[in-house]
Amino acid sequence: MAFLDILNDAFGFTGSTYDRSCIKDADLIICNNTSIESDHLILSAEVIEATRKGADLIVINSILDTTDRLLSTLTLDPMRGRA
């Protein structure tokens, strides 16, 4: 149980238990090993809106779709199997 809240101090909340409504007020969104538009079409609309309001987007993925390329503040292409 202690591992569920290990990042509370850094994030300000337990991100793993929150639903997607927290995206609208986010100032930083990190997507690891996923393509926003390709893998999460509905969620991508909320991420796009958040970035329009000023949220930074970090995408860590070897395959970057159009949304990832256009909206991300930072993209990282990890070595295969290391994402």
PyMOL Python script that loads the backbone (N, CA, C, O; Angstrom):
from pymol import cmd

cmd.read_pdbstr("""\
ATOM      1  N   MET A   1       0.819  -1.191   0.000  1.00  0.00           N
ATOM      2  CA  MET A   1       0.000   0.000   0.000  1.00  0.00           C
ATOM      3  C   MET A   1       0.867   1.260   0.000  1.00  0.00           C
ATOM      4  O   MET A   1       0.463   2.280  -0.558  1.00  0.00           O
ATOM      5  N   ALA A   2       2.015   1.208   0.597  1.00  0.00           N
ATOM      6  CA  ALA A   2       2.884   2.382   0.679  1.00  0.00           C
ATOM      7  C   ALA A   2       3.364   2.833  -0.697  1.00  0.00           C
ATOM      8  O   ALA A   2       3.650   4.015  -0.888  1.00  0.00           O
ATOM      9  N   PHE A   3       3.456   1.922  -1.652  1.00  0.00           N
ATOM     10  CA  PHE A   3       3.946   2.285  -2.976  1.00  0.00           C
ATOM     11  C   PHE A   3       2.924   3.084  -3.781  1.00  0.00           C
ATOM     12  O   PHE A   3       3.304   3.785  -4.719  1.00  0.00           O
ATOM     13  N   LEU A   4       1.638   2.998  -3.439  1.00  0.00           N
ATOM     14  CA  LEU A   4       0.618   3.728  -4.179  1.00  0.00           C
ATOM     15  C   LEU A   4       0.741   5.235  -4.000  1.00  0.00           C
ATOM     16  O   LEU A   4       0.372   5.998  -4.892  1.00  0.00           O
ATOM     17  N   ASP A   5       1.259   5.670  -2.850  1.00  0.00           N
ATOM     18  CA  ASP A   5       1.339   7.104  -2.592  1.00  0.00           C
ATOM     19  C   ASP A   5       2.773   7.617  -2.520  1.00  0.00           C
ATOM     20  O   ASP A   5       3.023   8.678  -1.949  1.00  0.00           O
ATOM     21  N   ILE A   6       3.703   6.881  -3.086  1.00  0.00           N
ATOM     22  CA  ILE A   6       5.114   7.223  -2.963  1.00  0.00           C
ATOM     23  C   ILE A   6       5.457   8.552  -3.663  1.00  0.00           C
ATOM     24  O   ILE A   6       6.404   9.227  -3.260  1.00  0.00           O
ATOM     25  N   LEU A   7       4.715   8.927  -4.685  1.00  0.00           N
ATOM     26  CA  LEU A   7       4.995  10.172  -5.413  1.00  0.00           C
ATOM     27  C   LEU A   7       4.070  11.320  -5.028  1.00  0.00           C
ATOM     28  O   LEU A   7       4.056  12.348  -5.705  1.00  0.00           O
ATOM     29  N   ASN A   8       3.303  11.166  -3.964  1.00  0.00           N
ATOM     30  CA  ASN A   8       2.368  12.220  -3.553  1.00  0.00           C
ATOM     31  C   ASN A   8       3.053  13.562  -3.337  1.00  0.00           C
ATOM     32  O   ASN A   8       2.542  14.593  -3.773  1.00  0.00           O
ATOM     33  N   ASP A   9       4.188  13.562  -2.677  1.00  0.00           N
ATOM     34  CA  ASP A   9       4.876  14.824  -2.404  1.00  0.00           C
ATOM     35  C   ASP A   9       5.344  15.495  -3.692  1.00  0.00           C
ATOM     36  O   ASP A   9       5.293  16.719  -3.810  1.00  0.00           O
ATOM     37  N   ALA A  10       5.792  14.708  -4.641  1.00  0.00           N
ATOM     38  CA  ALA A  10       6.273  15.270  -5.904  1.00  0.00           C
ATOM     39  C   ALA A  10       5.119  15.744  -6.791  1.00  0.00           C
ATOM     40  O   ALA A  10       5.197  16.818  -7.387  1.00  0.00           O
ATOM     41  N   PHE A  11       4.054  14.950  -6.881  1.00  0.00           N
ATOM     42  CA  PHE A  11       2.938  15.279  -7.778  1.00  0.00           C
ATOM     43  C   PHE A  11       1.853  16.113  -7.105  1.00  0.00           C
ATOM     44  O   PHE A  11       1.117  16.834  -7.780  1.00  0.00           O
ATOM     45  N   GLY A  12       1.749  16.019  -5.790  1.00  0.00           N
ATOM     46  CA  GLY A  12       0.680  16.723  -5.092  1.00  0.00           C
ATOM     47  C   GLY A  12      -0.593  15.905  -4.969  1.00  0.00           C
ATOM     48  O   GLY A  12      -1.559  16.348  -4.347  1.00  0.00           O
ATOM     49  N   PHE A  13      -0.605  14.729  -5.549  1.00  0.00           N
ATOM     50  CA  PHE A  13      -1.744  13.821  -5.453  1.00  0.00           C
ATOM     51  C   PHE A  13      -1.293  12.430  -5.886  1.00  0.00           C
ATOM     52  O   PHE A  13      -0.207  12.269  -6.443  1.00  0.00           O
ATOM     53  N   THR A  14      -2.126  11.433  -5.632  1.00  0.00           N
ATOM     54  CA  THR A  14      -1.813  10.077  -6.059  1.00  0.00           C
ATOM     55  C   THR A  14      -2.326   9.906  -7.481  1.00  0.00           C
ATOM     56  O   THR A  14      -3.491   9.569  -7.688  1.00  0.00           O
ATOM     57  N   GLY A  15      -1.473  10.133  -8.444  1.00  0.00           N
ATOM     58  CA  GLY A  15      -1.864  10.129  -9.846  1.00  0.00           C
ATOM     59  C   GLY A  15      -2.432   8.819 -10.325  1.00  0.00           C
ATOM     60  O   GLY A  15      -3.278   8.812 -11.219  1.00  0.00           O
ATOM     61  N   SER A  16      -2.003   7.719  -9.768  1.00  0.00           N
ATOM     62  CA  SER A  16      -2.461   6.421 -10.261  1.00  0.00           C
ATOM     63  C   SER A  16      -3.919   6.151  -9.920  1.00  0.00           C
ATOM     64  O   SER A  16      -4.528   5.271 -10.528  1.00  0.00           O
ATOM     65  N   THR A  17      -4.494   6.871  -8.979  1.00  0.00           N
ATOM     66  CA  THR A  17      -5.878   6.617  -8.584  1.00  0.00           C
ATOM     67  C   THR A  17      -6.838   7.690  -9.080  1.00  0.00           C
ATOM     68  O   THR A  17      -8.038   7.603  -8.820  1.00  0.00           O
ATOM     69  N   TYR A  18      -6.346   8.683  -9.777  1.00  0.00           N
ATOM     70  CA  TYR A  18      -7.207   9.753 -10.272  1.00  0.00           C
ATOM     71  C   TYR A  18      -7.745   9.402 -11.652  1.00  0.00           C
ATOM     72  O   TYR A  18      -7.104   8.669 -12.405  1.00  0.00           O
ATOM     73  N   ASP A  19      -8.903   9.918 -11.976  1.00  0.00           N
ATOM     74  CA  ASP A  19      -9.439   9.700 -13.317  1.00  0.00           C
ATOM     75  C   ASP A  19      -8.928  10.805 -14.246  1.00  0.00           C
ATOM     76  O   ASP A  19      -8.144  11.661 -13.836  1.00  0.00           O
ATOM     77  N   ARG A  20      -9.375  10.774 -15.477  1.00  0.00           N
ATOM     78  CA  ARG A  20      -8.821  11.698 -16.462  1.00  0.00           C
ATOM     79  C   ARG A  20      -9.256  13.143 -16.271  1.00  0.00           C
ATOM     80  O   ARG A  20      -8.765  14.023 -16.978  1.00  0.00           O
ATOM     81  N   SER A  21     -10.154  13.412 -15.344  1.00  0.00           N
ATOM     82  CA  SER A  21     -10.582  14.788 -15.111  1.00  0.00           C
ATOM     83  C   SER A  21      -9.445  15.666 -14.585  1.00  0.00           C
ATOM     84  O   SER A  21      -9.507  16.890 -14.701  1.00  0.00           O
ATOM     85  N   CYS A  22      -8.418  15.056 -14.014  1.00  0.00           N
ATOM     86  CA  CYS A  22      -7.294  15.841 -13.498  1.00  0.00           C
ATOM     87  C   CYS A  22      -6.448  16.433 -14.630  1.00  0.00           C
ATOM     88  O   CYS A  22      -5.618  17.307 -14.378  1.00  0.00           O
ATOM     89  N   ILE A  23      -6.640  15.977 -15.859  1.00  0.00           N
ATOM     90  CA  ILE A  23      -5.863  16.492 -16.988  1.00  0.00           C
ATOM     91  C   ILE A  23      -6.178  17.956 -17.256  1.00  0.00           C
ATOM     92  O   ILE A  23      -5.290  18.716 -17.641  1.00  0.00           O
ATOM     93  N   LYS A  24      -7.430  18.364 -17.058  1.00  0.00           N
ATOM     94  CA  LYS A  24      -7.815  19.726 -17.411  1.00  0.00           C
ATOM     95  C   LYS A  24      -7.065  20.788 -16.607  1.00  0.00           C
ATOM     96  O   LYS A  24      -6.898  21.910 -17.084  1.00  0.00           O
ATOM     97  N   ASP A  25      -6.613  20.459 -15.403  1.00  0.00           N
ATOM     98  CA  ASP A  25      -5.881  21.409 -14.572  1.00  0.00           C
ATOM     99  C   ASP A  25      -4.382  21.121 -14.507  1.00  0.00           C
ATOM    100  O   ASP A  25      -3.656  21.770 -13.754  1.00  0.00           O
ATOM    101  N   ALA A  26      -3.924  20.156 -15.288  1.00  0.00           N
ATOM    102  CA  ALA A  26      -2.514  19.756 -15.237  1.00  0.00           C
ATOM    103  C   ALA A  26      -1.615  20.818 -15.859  1.00  0.00           C
ATOM    104  O   ALA A  26      -1.993  21.482 -16.825  1.00  0.00           O
ATOM    105  N   ASP A  27      -0.428  20.966 -15.296  1.00  0.00           N
ATOM    106  CA  ASP A  27       0.560  21.843 -15.927  1.00  0.00           C
ATOM    107  C   ASP A  27       1.648  21.020 -16.601  1.00  0.00           C
ATOM    108  O   ASP A  27       2.458  21.561 -17.355  1.00  0.00           O
ATOM    109  N   LEU A  28       1.676  19.722 -16.339  1.00  0.00           N
ATOM    110  CA  LEU A  28       2.617  18.814 -16.976  1.00  0.00           C
ATOM    111  C   LEU A  28       1.944  17.461 -17.174  1.00  0.00           C
ATOM    112  O   LEU A  28       1.363  16.898 -16.246  1.00  0.00           O
ATOM    113  N   ILE A  29       2.034  16.952 -18.393  1.00  0.00           N
ATOM    114  CA  ILE A  29       1.486  15.637 -18.729  1.00  0.00           C
ATOM    115  C   ILE A  29       2.631  14.810 -19.293  1.00  0.00           C
ATOM    116  O   ILE A  29       3.326  15.243 -20.213  1.00  0.00           O
ATOM    117  N   ILE A  30       2.823  13.623 -18.740  1.00  0.00           N
ATOM    118  CA  ILE A  30       3.878  12.723 -19.200  1.00  0.00           C
ATOM    119  C   ILE A  30       3.223  11.467 -19.756  1.00  0.00           C
ATOM    120  O   ILE A  30       2.453  10.799 -19.067  1.00  0.00           O
ATOM    121  N   CYS A  31       3.535  11.154 -21.003  1.00  0.00           N
ATOM    122  CA  CYS A  31       3.023   9.938 -21.631  1.00  0.00           C
ATOM    123  C   CYS A  31       4.209   9.031 -21.917  1.00  0.00           C
ATOM    124  O   CYS A  31       5.062   9.345 -22.746  1.00  0.00           O
ATOM    125  N   ASN A  32       4.249   7.921 -21.232  1.00  0.00           N
ATOM    126  CA  ASN A  32       5.367   6.991 -21.357  1.00  0.00           C
ATOM    127  C   ASN A  32       4.930   5.740 -22.100  1.00  0.00           C
ATOM    128  O   ASN A  32       3.990   5.057 -21.693  1.00  0.00           O
ATOM    129  N   ASN A  33       5.624   5.448 -23.196  1.00  0.00           N
ATOM    130  CA  ASN A  33       5.416   4.219 -23.956  1.00  0.00           C
ATOM    131  C   ASN A  33       4.014   4.117 -24.542  1.00  0.00           C
ATOM    132  O   ASN A  33       3.427   3.036 -24.581  1.00  0.00           O
ATOM    133  N   THR A  34       3.483   5.244 -24.995  1.00  0.00           N
ATOM    134  CA  THR A  34       2.173   5.258 -25.631  1.00  0.00           C
ATOM    135  C   THR A  34       2.099   6.415 -26.615  1.00  0.00           C
ATOM    136  O   THR A  34       2.728   7.453 -26.409  1.00  0.00           O
ATOM    137  N   SER A  35       1.341   6.239 -27.671  1.00  0.00           N
ATOM    138  CA  SER A  35       1.064   7.309 -28.617  1.00  0.00           C
ATOM    139  C   SER A  35      -0.313   7.851 -28.296  1.00  0.00           C
ATOM    140  O   SER A  35      -1.291   7.103 -28.295  1.00  0.00           O
ATOM    141  N   ILE A  36      -0.398   9.117 -28.028  1.00  0.00           N
ATOM    142  CA  ILE A  36      -1.656   9.683 -27.550  1.00  0.00           C
ATOM    143  C   ILE A  36      -2.796   9.458 -28.535  1.00  0.00           C
ATOM    144  O   ILE A  36      -3.816   8.866 -28.180  1.00  0.00           O
ATOM    145  N   GLU A  37      -2.631   9.919 -29.750  1.00  0.00           N
ATOM    146  CA  GLU A  37      -3.726   9.849 -30.716  1.00  0.00           C
ATOM    147  C   GLU A  37      -4.007   8.415 -31.163  1.00  0.00           C
ATOM    148  O   GLU A  37      -5.168   8.026 -31.289  1.00  0.00           O
ATOM    149  N   SER A  38      -2.976   7.640 -31.400  1.00  0.00           N
ATOM    150  CA  SER A  38      -3.155   6.272 -31.889  1.00  0.00           C
ATOM    151  C   SER A  38      -3.728   5.335 -30.837  1.00  0.00           C
ATOM    152  O   SER A  38      -4.571   4.491 -31.144  1.00  0.00           O
ATOM    153  N   ASP A  39      -3.272   5.481 -29.598  1.00  0.00           N
ATOM    154  CA  ASP A  39      -3.670   4.546 -28.543  1.00  0.00           C
ATOM    155  C   ASP A  39      -4.849   5.023 -27.703  1.00  0.00           C
ATOM    156  O   ASP A  39      -5.572   4.209 -27.127  1.00  0.00           O
ATOM    157  N   HIS A  40      -5.047   6.338 -27.631  1.00  0.00           N
ATOM    158  CA  HIS A  40      -6.065   6.901 -26.728  1.00  0.00           C
ATOM    159  C   HIS A  40      -6.790   8.059 -27.406  1.00  0.00           C
ATOM    160  O   HIS A  40      -6.598   9.216 -27.032  1.00  0.00           O
ATOM    161  N   LEU A  41      -7.605   7.760 -28.381  1.00  0.00           N
ATOM    162  CA  LEU A  41      -8.224   8.802 -29.201  1.00  0.00           C
ATOM    163  C   LEU A  41      -9.065   9.783 -28.377  1.00  0.00           C
ATOM    164  O   LEU A  41      -8.943  10.994 -28.560  1.00  0.00           O
ATOM    165  N   ILE A  42      -9.902   9.291 -27.488  1.00  0.00           N
ATOM    166  CA  ILE A  42     -10.760  10.169 -26.682  1.00  0.00           C
ATOM    167  C   ILE A  42      -9.909  10.973 -25.701  1.00  0.00           C
ATOM    168  O   ILE A  42     -10.114  12.176 -25.538  1.00  0.00           O
ATOM    169  N   LEU A  43      -8.971  10.322 -25.062  1.00  0.00           N
ATOM    170  CA  LEU A  43      -8.089  11.002 -24.118  1.00  0.00           C
ATOM    171  C   LEU A  43      -7.247  12.069 -24.813  1.00  0.00           C
ATOM    172  O   LEU A  43      -6.913  13.085 -24.203  1.00  0.00           O
ATOM    173  N   SER A  44      -6.906  11.851 -26.068  1.00  0.00           N
ATOM    174  CA  SER A  44      -6.083  12.822 -26.798  1.00  0.00           C
ATOM    175  C   SER A  44      -6.772  14.174 -26.900  1.00  0.00           C
ATOM    176  O   SER A  44      -6.101  15.205 -26.877  1.00  0.00           O
ATOM    177  N   ALA A  45      -8.089  14.193 -27.011  1.00  0.00           N
ATOM    178  CA  ALA A  45      -8.812  15.472 -27.069  1.00  0.00           C
ATOM    179  C   ALA A  45      -8.606  16.269 -25.789  1.00  0.00           C
ATOM    180  O   ALA A  45      -8.458  17.490 -25.839  1.00  0.00           O
ATOM    181  N   GLU A  46      -8.596  15.598 -24.651  1.00  0.00           N
ATOM    182  CA  GLU A  46      -8.381  16.280 -23.374  1.00  0.00           C
ATOM    183  C   GLU A  46      -6.938  16.743 -23.222  1.00  0.00           C
ATOM    184  O   GLU A  46      -6.682  17.805 -22.654  1.00  0.00           O
ATOM    185  N   VAL A  47      -6.006  15.960 -23.722  1.00  0.00           N
ATOM    186  CA  VAL A  47      -4.599  16.351 -23.680  1.00  0.00           C
ATOM    187  C   VAL A  47      -4.363  17.546 -24.600  1.00  0.00           C
ATOM    188  O   VAL A  47      -3.628  18.465 -24.238  1.00  0.00           O
ATOM    189  N   ILE A  48      -4.971  17.546 -25.776  1.00  0.00           N
ATOM    190  CA  ILE A  48      -4.850  18.676 -26.699  1.00  0.00           C
ATOM    191  C   ILE A  48      -5.376  19.946 -26.043  1.00  0.00           C
ATOM    192  O   ILE A  48      -4.734  20.994 -26.119  1.00  0.00           O
ATOM    193  N   GLU A  49      -6.520  19.862 -25.409  1.00  0.00           N
ATOM    194  CA  GLU A  49      -7.096  21.028 -24.732  1.00  0.00           C
ATOM    195  C   GLU A  49      -6.189  21.518 -23.602  1.00  0.00           C
ATOM    196  O   GLU A  49      -6.006  22.724 -23.430  1.00  0.00           O
ATOM    197  N   ALA A  50      -5.627  20.596 -22.842  1.00  0.00           N
ATOM    198  CA  ALA A  50      -4.735  20.984 -21.745  1.00  0.00           C
ATOM    199  C   ALA A  50      -3.483  21.685 -22.266  1.00  0.00           C
ATOM    200  O   ALA A  50      -3.016  22.651 -21.663  1.00  0.00           O
ATOM    201  N   THR A  51      -2.942  21.206 -23.377  1.00  0.00           N
ATOM    202  CA  THR A  51      -1.749  21.852 -23.939  1.00  0.00           C
ATOM    203  C   THR A  51      -2.095  23.229 -24.497  1.00  0.00           C
ATOM    204  O   THR A  51      -1.269  24.140 -24.444  1.00  0.00           O
ATOM    205  N   ARG A  52      -3.281  23.389 -25.021  1.00  0.00           N
ATOM    206  CA  ARG A  52      -3.712  24.717 -25.486  1.00  0.00           C
ATOM    207  C   ARG A  52      -3.828  25.705 -24.333  1.00  0.00           C
ATOM    208  O   ARG A  52      -3.645  26.909 -24.514  1.00  0.00           O
ATOM    209  N   LYS A  53      -4.135  25.186 -23.144  1.00  0.00           N
ATOM    210  CA  LYS A  53      -4.237  26.042 -21.961  1.00  0.00           C
ATOM    211  C   LYS A  53      -2.886  26.250 -21.286  1.00  0.00           C
ATOM    212  O   LYS A  53      -2.798  26.942 -20.272  1.00  0.00           O
ATOM    213  N   GLY A  54      -1.819  25.647 -21.853  1.00  0.00           N
ATOM    214  CA  GLY A  54      -0.483  25.896 -21.336  1.00  0.00           C
ATOM    215  C   GLY A  54       0.232  24.726 -20.701  1.00  0.00           C
ATOM    216  O   GLY A  54       1.371  24.877 -20.261  1.00  0.00           O
ATOM    217  N   ALA A  55      -0.393  23.565 -20.638  1.00  0.00           N
ATOM    218  CA  ALA A  55       0.274  22.402 -20.044  1.00  0.00           C
ATOM    219  C   ALA A  55       1.426  21.950 -20.946  1.00  0.00           C
ATOM    220  O   ALA A  55       1.312  21.976 -22.172  1.00  0.00           O
ATOM    221  N   ASP A  56       2.512  21.544 -20.340  1.00  0.00           N
ATOM    222  CA  ASP A  56       3.621  20.958 -21.079  1.00  0.00           C
ATOM    223  C   ASP A  56       3.363  19.467 -21.247  1.00  0.00           C
ATOM    224  O   ASP A  56       2.765  18.830 -20.380  1.00  0.00           O
ATOM    225  N   LEU A  57       3.815  18.920 -22.361  1.00  0.00           N
ATOM    226  CA  LEU A  57       3.623  17.499 -22.656  1.00  0.00           C
ATOM    227  C   LEU A  57       4.979  16.869 -22.947  1.00  0.00           C
ATOM    228  O   LEU A  57       5.720  17.328 -23.816  1.00  0.00           O
ATOM    229  N   ILE A  58       5.285  15.825 -22.215  1.00  0.00           N
ATOM    230  CA  ILE A  58       6.495  15.040 -22.450  1.00  0.00           C
ATOM    231  C   ILE A  58       6.055  13.669 -22.944  1.00  0.00           C
ATOM    232  O   ILE A  58       5.274  12.983 -22.285  1.00  0.00           O
ATOM    233  N   VAL A  59       6.561  13.277 -24.104  1.00  0.00           N
ATOM    234  CA  VAL A  59       6.207  11.987 -24.698  1.00  0.00           C
ATOM    235  C   VAL A  59       7.466  11.138 -24.792  1.00  0.00           C
ATOM    236  O   VAL A  59       8.474  11.558 -25.359  1.00  0.00           O
ATOM    237  N   ILE A  60       7.393   9.943 -24.229  1.00  0.00           N
ATOM    238  CA  ILE A  60       8.498   8.995 -24.259  1.00  0.00           C
ATOM    239  C   ILE A  60       8.003   7.789 -25.036  1.00  0.00           C
ATOM    240  O   ILE A  60       7.242   6.974 -24.516  1.00  0.00           O
ATOM    241  N   ASN A  61       8.443   7.679 -26.295  1.00  0.00           N
ATOM    242  CA  ASN A  61       7.931   6.628 -27.158  1.00  0.00           C
ATOM    243  C   ASN A  61       8.780   6.559 -28.415  1.00  0.00           C
ATOM    244  O   ASN A  61       9.241   7.590 -28.904  1.00  0.00           O
ATOM    245  N   SER A  62       8.993   5.376 -28.938  1.00  0.00           N
ATOM    246  CA  SER A  62       9.761   5.211 -30.170  1.00  0.00           C
ATOM    247  C   SER A  62       8.950   5.557 -31.406  1.00  0.00           C
ATOM    248  O   SER A  62       9.510   5.918 -32.441  1.00  0.00           O
ATOM    249  N   ILE A  63       7.632   5.449 -31.301  1.00  0.00           N
ATOM    250  CA  ILE A  63       6.765   5.747 -32.439  1.00  0.00           C
ATOM    251  C   ILE A  63       5.943   6.983 -32.084  1.00  0.00           C
ATOM    252  O   ILE A  63       5.006   6.900 -31.290  1.00  0.00           O
ATOM    253  N   LEU A  64       6.286   8.107 -32.660  1.00  0.00           N
ATOM    254  CA  LEU A  64       5.586   9.351 -32.371  1.00  0.00           C
ATOM    255  C   LEU A  64       4.540   9.617 -33.449  1.00  0.00           C
ATOM    256  O   LEU A  64       4.871   9.706 -34.632  1.00  0.00           O
ATOM    257  N   ASP A  65       3.278   9.745 -33.042  1.00  0.00           N
ATOM    258  CA  ASP A  65       2.260  10.096 -34.024  1.00  0.00           C
ATOM    259  C   ASP A  65       2.233  11.611 -34.205  1.00  0.00           C
ATOM    260  O   ASP A  65       2.999  12.326 -33.558  1.00  0.00           O
ATOM    261  N   THR A  66       1.371  12.099 -35.067  1.00  0.00           N
ATOM    262  CA  THR A  66       1.322  13.525 -35.401  1.00  0.00           C
ATOM    263  C   THR A  66       1.056  14.380 -34.167  1.00  0.00           C
ATOM    264  O   THR A  66       1.712  15.404 -33.974  1.00  0.00           O
ATOM    265  N   THR A  67       0.109  13.976 -33.337  1.00  0.00           N
ATOM    266  CA  THR A  67      -0.207  14.731 -32.127  1.00  0.00           C
ATOM    267  C   THR A  67       0.995  14.816 -31.207  1.00  0.00           C
ATOM    268  O   THR A  67       1.284  15.875 -30.651  1.00  0.00           O
ATOM    269  N   ASP A  68       1.692  13.709 -31.045  1.00  0.00           N
ATOM    270  CA  ASP A  68       2.888  13.699 -30.199  1.00  0.00           C
ATOM    271  C   ASP A  68       3.913  14.712 -30.702  1.00  0.00           C
ATOM    272  O   ASP A  68       4.483  15.465 -29.912  1.00  0.00           O
ATOM    273  N   ARG A  69       4.145  14.731 -31.990  1.00  0.00           N
ATOM    274  CA  ARG A  69       5.152  15.625 -32.577  1.00  0.00           C
ATOM    275  C   ARG A  69       4.764  17.096 -32.467  1.00  0.00           C
ATOM    276  O   ARG A  69       5.602  17.943 -32.159  1.00  0.00           O
ATOM    277  N   LEU A  70       3.498  17.394 -32.719  1.00  0.00           N
ATOM    278  CA  LEU A  70       3.062  18.786 -32.758  1.00  0.00           C
ATOM    279  C   LEU A  70       2.863  19.412 -31.383  1.00  0.00           C
ATOM    280  O   LEU A  70       3.118  20.603 -31.207  1.00  0.00           O
ATOM    281  N   LEU A  71       2.419  18.639 -30.421  1.00  0.00           N
ATOM    282  CA  LEU A  71       2.051  19.202 -29.122  1.00  0.00           C
ATOM    283  C   LEU A  71       3.115  19.075 -28.042  1.00  0.00           C
ATOM    284  O   LEU A  71       3.097  19.829 -27.069  1.00  0.00           O
ATOM    285  N   SER A  72       4.028  18.148 -28.194  1.00  0.00           N
ATOM    286  CA  SER A  72       4.943  17.875 -27.095  1.00  0.00           C
ATOM    287  C   SER A  72       5.991  18.967 -26.918  1.00  0.00           C
ATOM    288  O   SER A  72       6.502  19.538 -27.882  1.00  0.00           O
ATOM    289  N   THR A  73       6.286  19.229 -25.673  1.00  0.00           N
ATOM    290  CA  THR A  73       7.356  20.139 -25.304  1.00  0.00           C
ATOM    291  C   THR A  73       8.686  19.423 -25.437  1.00  0.00           C
ATOM    292  O   THR A  73       9.700  20.020 -25.798  1.00  0.00           O
ATOM    293  N   LEU A  74       8.664  18.124 -25.136  1.00  0.00           N
ATOM    294  CA  LEU A  74       9.863  17.296 -25.184  1.00  0.00           C
ATOM    295  C   LEU A  74       9.464  15.897 -25.627  1.00  0.00           C
ATOM    296  O   LEU A  74       8.482  15.341 -25.137  1.00  0.00           O
ATOM    297  N   THR A  75      10.225  15.331 -26.551  1.00  0.00           N
ATOM    298  CA  THR A  75      10.018  13.939 -26.937  1.00  0.00           C
ATOM    299  C   THR A  75      11.312  13.173 -26.704  1.00  0.00           C
ATOM    300  O   THR A  75      12.406  13.674 -26.964  1.00  0.00           O
ATOM    301  N   LEU A  76      11.167  11.968 -26.216  1.00  0.00           N
ATOM    302  CA  LEU A  76      12.308  11.099 -25.969  1.00  0.00           C
ATOM    303  C   LEU A  76      12.082   9.780 -26.687  1.00  0.00           C
ATOM    304  O   LEU A  76      11.002   9.194 -26.608  1.00  0.00           O
ATOM    305  N   ASP A  77      13.101   9.322 -27.381  1.00  0.00           N
ATOM    306  CA  ASP A  77      13.044   8.046 -28.082  1.00  0.00           C
ATOM    307  C   ASP A  77      13.964   7.083 -27.360  1.00  0.00           C
ATOM    308  O   ASP A  77      15.165   7.056 -27.626  1.00  0.00           O
ATOM    309  N   PRO A  78      13.411   6.283 -26.441  1.00  0.00           N
ATOM    310  CA  PRO A  78      14.254   5.387 -25.654  1.00  0.00           C
ATOM    311  C   PRO A  78      14.771   4.209 -26.471  1.00  0.00           C
ATOM    312  O   PRO A  78      14.213   3.857 -27.510  1.00  0.00           O
ATOM    313  N   MET A  79      15.841   3.616 -25.980  1.00  0.00           N
ATOM    314  CA  MET A  79      16.355   2.390 -26.584  1.00  0.00           C
ATOM    315  C   MET A  79      15.275   1.313 -26.458  1.00  0.00           C
ATOM    316  O   MET A  79      14.624   1.210 -25.418  1.00  0.00           O
ATOM    317  N   ARG A  80      15.085   0.532 -27.480  1.00  0.00           N
ATOM    318  CA  ARG A  80      14.040  -0.504 -27.463  1.00  0.00           C
ATOM    319  C   ARG A  80      14.090  -1.321 -26.174  1.00  0.00           C
ATOM    320  O   ARG A  80      15.152  -1.765 -25.740  1.00  0.00           O
ATOM    321  N   GLY A  81      12.911  -1.508 -25.573  1.00  0.00           N
ATOM    322  CA  GLY A  81      12.800  -2.286 -24.353  1.00  0.00           C
ATOM    323  C   GLY A  81      13.156  -1.537 -23.090  1.00  0.00           C
ATOM    324  O   GLY A  81      13.182  -2.128 -22.010  1.00  0.00           O
ATOM    325  N   ARG A  82      13.435  -0.233 -23.201  1.00  0.00           N
ATOM    326  CA  ARG A  82      13.856   0.552 -22.036  1.00  0.00           C
ATOM    327  C   ARG A  82      12.874   1.642 -21.635  1.00  0.00           C
ATOM    328  O   ARG A  82      13.136   2.382 -20.686  1.00  0.00           O
ATOM    329  N   ALA A  83      11.746   1.761 -22.335  1.00  0.00           N
ATOM    330  CA  ALA A  83      10.791   2.831 -22.052  1.00  0.00           C
ATOM    331  C   ALA A  83      10.214   2.701 -20.660  1.00  0.00           C
ATOM    332  O   ALA A  83       9.391   3.521 -20.254  1.00  0.00           O
TER     333      ALA A  83
END
""", "prot")
cmd.dss("prot")
cmd.show_as("cartoon", "prot")
cmd.util.cbc("prot")
cmd.orient("prot")
